[in-house]
C-alpha cells in the first residue's frame, strides 16, 4: 500500500485546529518552566543565608519551656509577622515572578549588631503584652543588655515568638549564652548557647 505524504496548510486547520489555537507543546513547555521556577524557589528557600551562624544548643531549666527554633543573625534581618518559612517562600516565589502575596514583615537590627529570634511555648501570664525577657551573658559572666524589638503569638495559645536586638557585638563573642526568663523573675527558664556570634 503506497504511503501518502501530506502537508498541512491553512486550509487543513479547518479540520479542528485554527491558527490561533495553541499547540500542545507550548502548554507543556509553559508548565515545565513554571514547575522549574517553583522547584528552584523551594531549593533557594532552604539555602542558608550567609549572615546566619551555626545551630545553637538549647538548655531547658524550667520543664514547661519548649523552644521550637532559635537563631541569631548579623547586622539587620527580616522577620515576618506570621510563619517565617511561609514568609521566605512567598518572597522567593514573588522574586521569581509568581503572582503571590507576601506576608507583612519588619527589618530589625543594625550594622555591627545582632538579632536573636526565638520561637517557644511557655505558660505566660494571661496578658496581651506578656513575653519572656532575654539577656546575653558571655563566658566571664558579663551581661549585655538586649532590646525586645518585636514579638507575638504564632498559632496555638501558648506558642510565642520574640526577637531581641544587641546594639553592638561584645569584645569576646564566643560561648555566649542567651538567657530566657520571666519578666517578673530573675531565675532563667532556659538558656541558648551560641558558639560564636
C-alpha positions, 0 to 999 in steps of 0.5 A: 500500500503506497504511503501518502505524504501530506502537508498541512496548510491553512486550509487543513486547520479547518479540520479542528485546529485554527491558527490561533489555537495553541499547540500542545507543546507550548502548554507543556513547555509553559508548565515545565518552566513554571514547575522549574521556577517553583522547584528552584524557589523551594531549593533557594528557600532552604539555602542558608543565608550567609549572615546566619551562624551555626545551630545553637544548643538549647538548655531547658531549666524550667520543664514547661519551656519548649523552644521550637527554633532559635537563631541569631543573625548579623547586622539587620534581618527580616522577620515576618509577622506570621510563619517565617518559612511561609514568609521566605517562600512567598518572597522567593516565589514573588522574586521569581515572578509568581503572582503571590502575596507576601506576608507583612514583615519588619527589618530589625537590627543594625550594622555591627549588631545582632538579632536573636529570634526565638520561637517557644511555648511557655505558660505566660501570664494571661496578658496581651503584652506578656513575653519572656525577657532575654539577656546575653551573658558571655563566658566571664559572666558579663551581661549585655543588655538586649532590646525586645524589638518585636514579638507575638503569638504564632498559632496555638495559645501558648506558642510565642515568638520574640526577637531581641536586638544587641546594639553592638557585638561584645569584645569576646563573642564566643560561648555566649549564652542567651538567657530566657526568663520571666519578666517578673523573675530573675531565675532563667527558664532556659538558656541558648548557647551560641558558639560564636556570634 
